């Protein structure tokens, strides 16, 4: 007995009839071409809406950028421009005229030059110490897998959460005259050591302690570009640790070390709190020197001249930083 087919529903029979009529009485289906009127209208509509959509996105982007740009221009660039123009002019009975008298006075004043030299010396020594301390710690944290590495990282990053003024008074109580160090030396019968407080080494100790976490994080981020496979391959061919550091690691983090040095110099050259509390008064660094000139001596124009000289020194290192960043970006895009 032949098997009967299952009954079809009304919708399936209607669909079958529709397909048969379409196959019999109409042309086969084909994709809509660009010559069709409907497709041409849709394409023109999309083409007309695309510029409007792009213009809206560009407008929103400009609005988002306008606020920080306005803040930078109004709070930084405009005051800097006014200060520079003020230092390049003097007041005469005929009015204000262009003059380099303020800069000639700064470059001919022995006290100002000693303060500038002390600032450069403290900045150079502190930068060297920071890079010399950060690189071994970063290498240990990058390539060590022991539990001790976590404790070392915690101790190294702890100064990041200590305010500068608290750090200054802690160093005064520890390293100052009759401080904790002198008390311990006296308890064991040893003579006192010269205190670094109110000497150039006072700001150096404080600035190195305060800037160590940031420098360490920058160097540690640069070491992330050094692959473990490259280090292991160099060790397999007989390279010792010094050779691996010289030929494998340092070439890959040279740009990072330059960026770290620029950041450190920009922060140290204009530092105020630690040099003011820990450093000497004669000579003194540029931050306390500017404060003393504008408040104690009441010479705001000379203070602006000192600020412009400090800004020019920092601008040189800022240019190195921007150049290094742009070069690293071009190398990453290749």
Secondary structure as GFF3:
##gff-version 3
##sequence-region A 1 334
A	DSSP	alpha_helix	10	25	.	.	.	ID=ss1
A	DSSP	alpha_helix	37	72	.	.	.	ID=ss2
A	DSSP	pi_helix	73	77	.	.	.	ID=ss3
A	DSSP	alpha_helix	78	87	.	.	.	ID=ss4
A	DSSP	beta_strand	89	92	.	.	.	ID=ss5
A	DSSP	beta_strand	95	98	.	.	.	ID=ss6
A	DSSP	alpha_helix	101	108	.	.	.	ID=ss7
A	DSSP	alpha_helix	110	143	.	.	.	ID=ss8
A	DSSP	alpha_helix	148	157	.	.	.	ID=ss9
A	DSSP	three_ten_helix	158	161	.	.	.	ID=ss10
A	DSSP	alpha_helix	164	175	.	.	.	ID=ss11
A	DSSP	alpha_helix	180	187	.	.	.	ID=ss12
A	DSSP	alpha_helix	200	223	.	.	.	ID=ss13
A	DSSP	alpha_helix	228	236	.	.	.	ID=ss14
A	DSSP	alpha_helix	241	244	.	.	.	ID=ss15
A	DSSP	pi_helix	245	249	.	.	.	ID=ss16
A	DSSP	alpha_helix	250	269	.	.	.	ID=ss17
A	DSSP	alpha_helix	273	278	.	.	.	ID=ss18
A	DSSP	alpha_helix	286	295	.	.	.	ID=ss19
A	DSSP	alpha_helix	300	333	.	.	.	ID=ss20
###
